[in-house]
Amino acid sequence: MPKLLPIVMQKNNNDHLGLTFSQMKKAARRFEKRCEGWLQEDAEAYVLQHQDPTGEEAVKNVLHTQNQAAAARRLAA
């Protein structure tokens, strides 16, 4: 069993992600493989620092791209 599985399970329950046990195991294994050689605390910090539950960062990136495209159109005219 992956060591990060309890953390992934807790995240799934807290955020109502609807992942199956198999999906959680696969995700935990992927995180562990990505974090091989790190201390357990560092691996947990790495996984938790990349969360964006509201999608706010994704929206900001899309709006930034749209604003750049609009500015390019204005300058071209």
Secondary structure by P-SEA (a helix, b strand, c coil): cccaaaaaaaaaaaacccccaaaaaaaaaaaaaaaccccaaaaaaaaaaaccccaaaaaaaaaaaaaaaaaaaaaac
